[in-house]
Amino acid sequence: MSNFLEEIKKRLQVWHEQRAASIEYKRQTQLDAEAREVVQVMEFNGELYACVNGVPLFGVDDINGTLPEAVAKARQNYKDWKSEKLWEKTGTTQGFIPC
């Protein structure tokens, strides 16, 4: 009887480990798909940029130099992109101000 219980215990342990591995694999696959969708390369103003959610951040030439310089360039790229999107939406770079 104890051998039978030990065998059931071993099989449950194996099943549990396989189930945990399957759940982890699905989670990693989902994260990978999300990362591929969110972080991409796009063309903006004739240059290639790494973008997040469609917002260009780092251009090819922006990666040269130090990290603070790259971040400053990314912020400028974001501001340029945002300004262009405001212009497309409203015909001006000023945000909509309700009266």
N, C-alpha and C positions, 0 to 999 in steps of 0.2 A: 504493500500500500504506500509506503514512503517513497519507493521508486516511482510509482505512478504520479504522486504529487510533485516530486522533483522534476519529472519529465514535463509536466504541465507548467511548472514554474519556469523551466528553461525555455519552453516554447513561447510563453507569454513574454519573457524577457527579449527574445529574438524579435517577436512581432512588434513589441514596443520600440525597440531600437530602429527597426526598419520603418516604422510609422514616423518616428521622430526625424529620420533621415529624409523621408519623403516630404514631410512638412517643410523642413529646412530647404530642400531643393526647390520646392515651389515658391518659397519666400524669396530665395536668391534669384530665381528666374523672373519673378515679378519685379523685384528691385532693378534688375538689369534692364528689363524692358522700359521701366519708368525712367531710368537714367538715360537710356538711348533716346527717349522721346523728349526729355526736358533739356538735356545738354547736347547741342548739335553745332554744326558749322554752317554758317549762312553767309550770303553775300550782302553787303550793305555799302552803298556808295561806291561800288566797283571794287571793293576789297573783301577778303575773307576774314570772318570773325568767329571766334568761339562764342556761342550764345547760350543763354539760359532762359527757357520759356519764351523764345523768340526775341530776346533782348540782347543785342550784340555787346559783348564785354571786352574780350581780348582780341586784338588784331594780330596778324602774323608778326608785324614789327614791334608790337607792344610788349612782347615777352622778353625782348633783350633788355638787359640791365637788372636793376634790383627789384625786389618784390614791391616796395613802396611806390616806385616809379610805375610799375605795371598796374598797380591798383589805381593810381592817379589817372593813368590813361584809360583804364576801364571805366572809371567814373565819368570822365570826359566823353567817352564813347556812349555811355548811357544817356548823358545829358543831350548829346547830339541826336541820338535816336528818339528820345522823348520829345525834343523840340520839333523834330520832323513829323512825328505822329500827331502832335498838337496842331501843327500847321495843316496836315492833311484833313484833320477832323473839323477844325474851326476856321481855317483860313488865316489864322494868326497864331503867334507863339504864346499868346496870353491864354491862361486857363479861363474857363467859363465862369463869369461872376454874375450871380443872379441879382436882379434889381430889387 
